[in-house]
Amino acid sequence: MNERIQELYQEAEKSVAFLSNSKESKQLIIREKFAELIVRECAAVANINSHQWQVPGDFVLKHFAVE
């Protein structure tokens, strides 16, 4: 897995570490937070680099090392 994706997942885990919900509930919240963080990073990467690429989505894929 791409290092940045791992960092985002760890950030998602930390954001719900204080919750006392069940393990299943925490996992759902972690997945939702993880997805949100990925979407936010994709938007930021596309916005920052849109002037350099004809298709900013290509840069997003490169950023996350996804072929």
Short mmCIF file of the C-alpha atoms (twelve columns), coordinates in Angstrom:
data_MODEL
# 
_entry.id   MODEL 
# 
loop_
_atom_site.group_PDB 
_atom_site.id 
_atom_site.type_symbol 
_atom_site.label_atom_id 
_atom_site.label_alt_id 
_atom_site.label_comp_id 
_atom_site.label_asym_id 
_atom_site.label_seq_id 
_atom_site.Cartn_x 
_atom_site.Cartn_y 
_atom_site.Cartn_z 
_atom_site.pdbx_PDB_model_num 
ATOM 1  C CA . MET A 1  0.000   0.000  0.000   1 
ATOM 2  C CA . ASN A 2  1.180   3.500  -0.774  1 
ATOM 3  C CA . GLU A 3  2.856   5.175  2.212   1 
ATOM 4  C CA . ARG A 4  0.533   8.198  2.087   1 
ATOM 5  C CA . ILE A 5  -2.529  5.938  2.103   1 
ATOM 6  C CA . GLN A 6  -1.151  4.194  5.201   1 
ATOM 7  C CA . GLU A 7  -0.623  7.586  6.856   1 
ATOM 8  C CA . LEU A 8  -4.200  8.599  6.099   1 
ATOM 9  C CA . TYR A 9  -5.517  5.345  7.567   1 
ATOM 10 C CA . GLN A 10 -3.480  5.877  10.732  1 
ATOM 11 C CA . GLU A 11 -4.833  9.424  10.956  1 
ATOM 12 C CA . ALA A 12 -8.368  8.044  10.655  1 
ATOM 13 C CA . GLU A 13 -7.673  5.515  13.429  1 
ATOM 14 C CA . LYS A 14 -6.306  8.240  15.711  1 
ATOM 15 C CA . SER A 15 -9.343  10.437 15.123  1 
ATOM 16 C CA . VAL A 16 -11.660 7.801  16.656  1 
ATOM 17 C CA . ALA A 17 -9.303  6.339  19.271  1 
ATOM 18 C CA . PHE A 18 -11.111 8.178  22.069  1 
ATOM 19 C CA . LEU A 19 -14.495 6.626  21.275  1 
ATOM 20 C CA . SER A 20 -15.795 3.931  23.596  1 
ATOM 21 C CA . ASN A 21 -18.083 2.379  20.984  1 
ATOM 22 C CA . SER A 22 -18.003 -1.274 20.042  1 
ATOM 23 C CA . LYS A 23 -15.176 -2.537 17.840  1 
ATOM 24 C CA . GLU A 24 -17.537 -2.883 14.860  1 
ATOM 25 C CA . SER A 25 -18.805 0.652  15.312  1 
ATOM 26 C CA . LYS A 26 -15.261 2.014  15.547  1 
ATOM 27 C CA . GLN A 27 -14.254 0.182  12.367  1 
ATOM 28 C CA . LEU A 28 -17.180 1.721  10.486  1 
ATOM 29 C CA . ILE A 29 -16.261 5.202  11.725  1 
ATOM 30 C CA . ILE A 30 -12.594 4.631  10.834  1 
ATOM 31 C CA . ARG A 31 -13.541 3.555  7.292   1 
ATOM 32 C CA . GLU A 32 -15.765 6.599  6.848   1 
ATOM 33 C CA . LYS A 33 -13.075 8.954  8.154   1 
ATOM 34 C CA . PHE A 34 -10.451 7.236  5.976   1 
ATOM 35 C CA . ALA A 35 -12.605 7.710  2.875   1 
ATOM 36 C CA . GLU A 36 -13.170 11.354 3.767   1 
ATOM 37 C CA . LEU A 37 -9.430  11.956 4.198   1 
ATOM 38 C CA . ILE A 38 -8.671  10.352 0.832   1 
ATOM 39 C CA . VAL A 39 -11.297 12.470 -0.931  1 
ATOM 40 C CA . ARG A 40 -10.002 15.645 0.720   1 
ATOM 41 C CA . GLU A 41 -6.416  14.842 -0.277  1 
ATOM 42 C CA . CYS A 42 -7.485  14.050 -3.858  1 
ATOM 43 C CA . ALA A 43 -9.269  17.392 -4.099  1 
ATOM 44 C CA . ALA A 44 -6.265  19.246 -2.678  1 
ATOM 45 C CA . VAL A 45 -3.825  17.497 -5.011  1 
ATOM 46 C CA . ALA A 46 -6.026  18.168 -8.040  1 
ATOM 47 C CA . ASN A 47 -6.499  21.840 -7.107  1 
ATOM 48 C CA . ILE A 48 -2.818  22.486 -6.433  1 
ATOM 49 C CA . ASN A 49 -1.627  20.782 -9.602  1 
ATOM 50 C CA . SER A 50 -4.458  21.468 -12.043 1 
ATOM 51 C CA . HIS A 51 -2.387  23.997 -13.983 1 
ATOM 52 C CA . GLN A 52 0.378   21.416 -14.621 1 
ATOM 53 C CA . TRP A 53 -1.775  18.620 -16.025 1 
ATOM 54 C CA . GLN A 54 -4.370  18.419 -18.769 1 
ATOM 55 C CA . VAL A 55 -6.102  15.758 -16.696 1 
ATOM 56 C CA . PRO A 56 -5.633  16.455 -12.956 1 
ATOM 57 C CA . GLY A 57 -6.956  12.983 -12.178 1 
ATOM 58 C CA . ASP A 58 -3.776  11.561 -13.693 1 
ATOM 59 C CA . PHE A 59 -1.742  13.509 -11.146 1 
ATOM 60 C CA . VAL A 60 -3.945  12.222 -8.315  1 
ATOM 61 C CA . LEU A 61 -3.263  8.654  -9.468  1 
ATOM 62 C CA . LYS A 62 0.463   9.394  -9.611  1 
ATOM 63 C CA . HIS A 63 0.340   11.008 -6.142  1 
ATOM 64 C CA . PHE A 64 -1.080  7.834  -4.627  1 
ATOM 65 C CA . ALA A 65 1.105   5.573  -6.822  1 
ATOM 66 C CA . VAL A 66 -1.944  3.960  -8.401  1 
ATOM 67 C CA . GLU A 67 -1.512  2.645  -11.910 1 
# 
